[in-house]
Amino acid sequence: MNQSERTIRTVLDANELTPMDVVGVLCVTLVAGLTSGLWGVAAGVLVLAVAAATTGPLAFVVAQLTAVSLFGDASLVVLGGAQLAAFPLLASAACAWPPNRSRLARLAAGYVLALGVAWALWTSFRWAWQAALVAVVLAAAVAYGLHRYERVALGLVSAPDAGAER
């Protein structure tokens, strides 16, 4: 692992909760508890347990799944609030230590952009499955484009090989 890209957890050398984890768990619990009562508090406890027991973005994924489970029939404002409340959990898993402000700003901008695209799809299509299908196809296309760019940028393939590898 590159020393300049160490994560908070590798610096701590443990699965201890980071300050960003704590903020994320509190935000998720607060939003879920205020809107779903005891089920929301239970979801917050589940996210806390996952954040304390694992490394990486698993706590963010669990927060996303609980938000979609609890707020599937709620308004987009409530669902968007839950998504924004989970952002510190993603930042904890993705940011280097010490936190780089430009990287955190790019992560936040990408996250808000992704939420905006999801909102636009959700409001423009009649059924949620159509919005989900388009979102998955867009995410796959962006991921493939980033993968191709990364291979060329890292020098893993040369320019002539990049065209022939299709």
Phi, psi and omega in degrees: 000137178293130184296331180282348181248030179291141177272167180301318183292326179287330175292318178288339181056038180197174176264030179292150177291135176269166176302324178292324176299314181298314179298316180297315179296318179296317179295314179297315180296319180296311180296313182292321180293320180291328184263334184237006176069226184294329176295324177293320177295320177298321177296320177297320178294322177297315178297319177299315180297318179293318180297323181283333186263343187232170173246170178079197188274015184297323178295323176296317180297316179296321177297320178295315181295319178292324178296315179293323179293316183282326188247024181301326180254009181276176179288162179294333178294316179293315179296319177295322177297320178293323178294317178293326178295333180276351183302318179301331177292321176292317180297323178297323181280333189260334187275148178280168177243128357290153184302133178266118185297321181293321178293320177295321178293320177294320178296316179296318179296317177296322179293316179294321177297317178296320177295322178295318178295317178298319178296315180298318178294316182298318183278339184269336180262157183283322183243149182296327183294330177293316178298318180295320180295315179296320179297319179294317179296317177297317179297319179295319179295317178295317180298319178294318178298317178295322178298315180295316179299317181297318181298318180287318182295326180276354179078020179286334174227148176273168182302315177295323179293328181297322179285329183277347187276000183305000000 
